[in-house]
Amino acid sequence: MTPRASRISHPGLLLLLLFALASCNSSSDVIALEGATLIDGSGGEPVRDALVLVTQGHIQAVARVNEIPVPRGAQVVNVIGKTIIPGLIDSHAHVERWAAERYLAWGVTTVRDLGASSTDSAIALKNDFDLGSVLGPRMLTSGAMIDGAPPTYGAATAVRTPAEARRAVDLRAVAGADHVKIYTKFTADLLRPLLDEATTLRLPVAAHLGKIDALTAARAGVASLEHMAGVVAAASRDPTPYLRAHDQFLRGWTTEEKGWAALDSASLARTARGLAATRVAIVPTLVVHEMLSRLDNPTLLSRPGMEDVPASAASVRDVAGLLRRTGWRTADFQAFRRSRGRQNQFVREFKRAGGLIAAGSDAANQLLVPGLSLHEELSLLVAAGLTPVEALTAATRKGAELLRADSLGRVAAGKVADLVVLDANPAANIAATRRIAWVMLRGRILYPDSLRRTWTK
């Protein structure tokens, strides 16, 4: 008997469930999913012959078939032979309005938006999703990024003084942002005042570092390290060349991406342990590093899934423009590919040290497809050394922990009814996460084929 089955079989809990089910005045709004294998997001073993009862957008009960009664009048859905997982959480995204239904078609029901073109537009889109005026995932956003001066992107807020750093946080709190994101030119002297203000306002800080090393930022109290940025500087004997390189964004990006290959195993493991001890989360976005190393491969623009991206979506399709801006050549891509092994090793070491890994895609950016690229990230996490269930947990419960969203990331009583029904079991092969039968968002069943028909007209 599995741990879940033994808990549900406890007499007191069973009586409580029976009472709750019997006390429903009407069961016509109950959906009963019967017979699937359940991977509930907890990280535990899959449960066979599961029964999941959904009502009014929430999960009412989870048991095994025949352990509790299905309420009369419930809509019974036979899911024998399928696998249920929680709705996926993309913990690093740049959400564009055209992508809303693409996320859902790929089973991504929650996105953590980091770095919008403007705070107001991000909050407006989030509200549209919440109100249902636009069909899309639930969204938590940082609004526009906070950067040093001059900022890398014109949409970011440049800060030069502690007072400006505090004010930038205040403006996001007033607008309704869920967290704060700092970018590569943000400097260490401004970190403490920004974190003080963000802590007071209960806004977690996500960090894409450039001029601060990862250990300094983590010990100061940032909530997450994005793309593993700052790790190379933290693991290097002399971080100065990496920090200085970020005076210019593209030079810093190139220098850091190549720098992974120069790290030795001992320093990488030591850095991973040091970071895990601070309780900072890592969002590795291995799919970003993988795509950077393969930008010279033109077939990626026509790989399966790219058909979901409209021709006008330059953020994903304009690889040629990125190559012109960066000037990267064959030798650069070869260097990026040499770094991939060390990046994977860091993920393994951080996991071994007990660190929290959350899955993110960085879509929509060059070759990063909203929805699809989170599945590519799951496959890369497995290739880096996570088990398929651990990778799924990174995209469900661990993502919810990073978001501080207790109602998400699990298929369990009382949680929001965001889940995905698969045609195969990803515990055996992580690629099965892409075989989506249908998606449930807030208790509403959505079919990927039907969604795709709406945007191909």
N, C-alpha and C positions, 0 to 999 in steps of 0.2 A: 504493500500500500504506500502511495506517495505521501509526503508530508502534507500536501494540500488535502488529500482525501481524509487523512486522519484528523485534521483540524475540523473539516466540515462534518465529520461523523461524531464529533463531540456532542453528547446529548443536549447540553444546555444551549449550544449554538444552534443545533438542529431545530429545537423547539422554538427558538427565537425566529429563525427563518420561516418556519411553518406558520407562526402567528402573524408575521409580517405579510406573508403571501395571502393568508386567509382573510386578513383585515382589509384587503383592497376592495373598495366598493365596485370598481369596474376593472376588468382585465383586458378590455378591448385595445388598450394602448400598450400592452406588454408584448415585446418581441422575445421569443424563446429560441435561442440558437442551440441546436441539439446535435451532439455526436462528434464534434471536431476534436482534434488535438489542440490543447491550449498551451501556448508559451506566454505566461502572464506578465512578463516584464520584471519579475522579482529576481531573476537570475537562477531560479530553481529549475529542476528537471521538467520537461513537458508533461502535461497531464492528458491522458487519453479519455475519450468519451465524455467530454466536458459539456456542461449545460450552463449557458450564460443567459440570464434574464435581464432585459433592458426595458426601462420605462421612463418616460418624460425626460429623455436625454441623459439618463444616468444608469449605471449598472446596479440592478436591484439585488442580484444574488449570483454567486458562482458556485457550482457544485459539480458532481458527476451525474450523468443521466440516471434517473430513478432514485437519486438520494433525496430530492425534494420534489414536490408536485409542481407541474406546470399549471399556472392559474387558468381556469376556464375562460375561454374566449381569447386567449393569447394567440398571436400570430406565430405559428411554429415554423421555423426555418431549418430544414434538414441540411446540416453541414458535415455529414459523415464523409470521411476521406479528405477533409480539408483541415487547415491549421489556422487558428485565430492568434493574432498578435496584437499588442496595443497599437494605436495610431502612432506613426513614427514622428519623431521630433527632430527637426533640422536645427541644430544649435548654433549654426553660423550661416546666415543667409543675407542677401541683399534683395529684398522683395520688390518686384516690379508688378504693376497691376495686371499686365498680360499673363503673368505666370500663375495667377491665383488658382485656377482650376487645374493647371498642370501639377501643382503640388498634390492636390487631392487625388488625381488620377494615379499617382504613384504612391498613394497611401500615407503621404505626409500631412498630418492633421494639425501640426503646430510648428511655427517657425519663430526663431529668435533673430530678429532683423537688426543688423549691426552696421550702421553707417548709411543713412538715407540721403537722398539729394537735398531734402529739407526736413526739418522736424515736423512742420505743419503737415506736409504731404504724407509723411509716414503715419502720423496720428490719425489723419483723415482716412487713410486706407485701413488701418486697424479698426477704426470705428465702423467702417462699412462692412468689414468682415463680422464684427461682433453683432451688428444690427441685422445682418442677413441681407442687406441691400446689394451686396456683392458676394457671390459664392466663393469662399476661399477658406484657408486654414485659420485657426486662431493664431494671433500674431502678437508678439511682444517686441517692442522696438526701443532702440536707443535714441532715435532721431538722428540728427546730423552728428558727425564725429567731432571730438575735441582734439585739437592738434597744437603743436608748437607753431612758431612763426618763422618764416611764412608757411602756411599750411600746404600740404601736398596737393589737396583738392580744394577748389574754391568754395565748395559747399560746406566744408568743415569750419568750425569756430576756432580761430587762432587765439591762443592765450600766451601772455608774456609775463604776468605777475600772479602772485597768489590770489589777489582780489579778483582778477579776471577768471582764474580757474574756478573759484567758488561761484562766481556769477554765471558761468557757463553751465554748471551743474544746476543752479537754481532755476534757470530758464527752462531746462529740460523737465525738471520736476513740475513746474507750473503748467507746462504744456501737456503733461500726462505721460511722459516717457517711463518705461519700465526699468531701464538700466542706462548706464553711461558707457560710451566707448572712447578710449583714447587711442591716438594713432602715432605713427612712427617718429614724428619730430617732437613729441611731448617729452619734456626733460625731467630728470629726477628731482630737481629742486621744487617743482610744482606738484609732485605726486602727493606729498603729505597734505597740503591744504585741499586739494581736490578730493582725496579720500576722506578727509574729515567731514567735508560738506556732504559728500555722497552717503557716508555712513549715517549722518544725522537725518538725512532725507530718505534713508532705507533704499538707496539705489545701488545695486551691485555694479562694479566697474569691470568691464571687459577690456583687455589690453592687447592691441597689436603693437608690439614694441619695436623700437628701432634704436633710440638713443638711451635706453635703459635696459640693463640685462635682466633675464627672467628671475633670478633669485632675488635681486633687489626689489623688483616689483611684487613678487609673491610675498616676501617678508613684510612689505609695507601694507599688504592687505587687498590687492586686487583679487577679484573673484575668479577670473579665468584668464588664461594665456591662449591667444588665438594663433593658429597656424604654427604653433611651437616657436613663434618669434621670440627672440631674446635668449633662447637656449644655447645657441652657438656661442654667443658672447659670455654667457655664464659658465660654460664648460671649457672655455679657452684660457690659457695661461695669461694672455694679454688681450683683454676685450676691446682695447682702444681702437684698433683698426676697424672693427665692426661698428662700433658706436659712431665713429667719425664718418664712416661711409654713408650713414643715413642722413648726412647733411643734404644729400641728393637722393631722392626716393629710389630711382632705378639703380643707381650705383650701390645703394645699401641693400636693396633686394637681391641683386646679382651676387654681391660679395657674401651675403649671409647664406644664400642658397648653395653656393659652392663650398662655403666653410664647413658644412656638415662633414664632408669627406675627410677633412683634416683632423677630426676629433678621434681620440683613442677610446677604446671600450671602457677603461677604468674611469676616465673623467666624465664620460657620458652617464655611466651608472651612478657615480657619485652625485652628479647634478640631478638626476631623476629622483634619487632618494631625498636629496635636500628639498626639492620642490614638493614632493609628496608630503613631507613633514609639515609644510606650511598650510596644507589643506586646500591649496589652489587647485582649480580644475584645469585640465588641458583639453582644448578642442583642436586636435591635430590637423584636421582637414588634409589628410594624406592625398586625397584626390586632387587638391591644388598642386601639391609638389609633383605628383605623378603626371598631371597634364602639362606642367611647365617643362618637365623633362622630355615630353613627347610633342611639343608644339611644332616640331619639324615633320610630323607625320600627318600628311593631308587627309588621310582616310578617317581621322577622328571626326572631321566635320560631317561625315556621312554615316557614322556608326548608328546602330539601332537606338532609337530614342530621340535622335536629333530632329526627326520629323515633327516632334512636338513643339519645336522652336520656330516661331514665325520668321519669315525672311527679313522682316524689319528689325529683329532683335539683335542689334549690333553688339550689345554687351556680351552675347554668347558667340556670335558668328564672326566677329571682326578679328580673326587671328592675324591676318596680314597687317592690320593697323598696329597691333601690339608688337609684332616683329619689327616694324619700321621704327616705332618709338624706342624700343630697347636696343636694337642693333644686334640682338643675339644671333650667333652663328653656330655651326656644327660643333665647334669646340666647347661652346657654352652648354649646349644640350648634353654633350657627353659628360661634362662636369656635373651637371644636375643629376644625371642618371647615376653617377658614382656616389652621390650623396644619399640616394634613396635607401641604401642599406642601413646607414647610420640613423636616418630618421625612423625607420622601422625598429631599430634596436632601442632607440629612446622610448618609443611607445611600449615596447615589451618591458623595459626596465621600470618605467613609471607604473605600469600595471602591477609588476611584481612588488613594487614598494607600497602598493595599496592606494595609489592615486586615482582620482576620479577622472575618467575619460568620457567625454561626451562627443557624439558624432555630429559633424557639420560638413557642409558642402562648399560654401562660398559662392553658390549660385545666386544671381546670374552674373557670371563673368566668363571670360573666354573659355569655350568648350565645356563649361559647367552648366548642365541643364537642370532647371528647377525640378525637383522630384527625383529624376533619374540619378543625378550625381550623388544623392545620399545613399542610394543602393550601391553605387560604385565605391563610395567610402566604406560601407560595410564590408564589401569584399576585400578592400585593401587592409582594413583592420584585421580581418582574419589572416590575410597573407603576412601581416606583421607579427602575428603570434597570439591574437585573441581567439577564443573558441567562437563558433557561430552564436551561441547563446550569449556570450559576453559582448560580442559586437552588437547584437540586438538590444541588449541591456543599455549599451552606450547610446542607442537611438531611442530609448524609451525611458526607463526609470532614472538612469543617470542624467539624461537630458532634463527630466522634470526636476531632479534635485538641483541642477544648475540654475534652472528657472525659478526655483523656490515655489513650485506649483504642485502642491500635494495631491490635487485632484487628477493629475495627468500621469501618463507613463506606465500605468498598470491596468490590467483587466481584473478588477476586484470590486467587491460590493462598496457602493458609495462613490466610486470614481466616475468621472465623465465618460459617457459612452462613445469614445473615440477608439475605433479598432479597425483592423484589416483582416479580411478573410483570404487566405492563400490557397492555391491549388496543390501545393506541395509543402513539405516540412523543412524550414530553413535550419533546424538543428542538425540535419543531416548534410545540407548543402546550402550555404548562405545565399547562393544565387536564386534560391526559391523565393526570396522576398520580392522578386520582380514578377512572380506569377500571381498577379492579383485578380481574384474573382470579383470582389467588391469591397467597398470601404464604408465604414459608418462614421459619420461626423455628428456629434451631439445627438446621437440616436437616429439619425437619418441615413438611410442606405443610398449609396451612390455607386453607379457602375462606370468604370473607366471608359468603356466603349461609348456609352451615352455622353459622357463629358467630352470625349474627343470629337464626337459628331458636332457639338456646339461650336467648336472653334475651327472646324475645317469647312464650314459652310461658306 
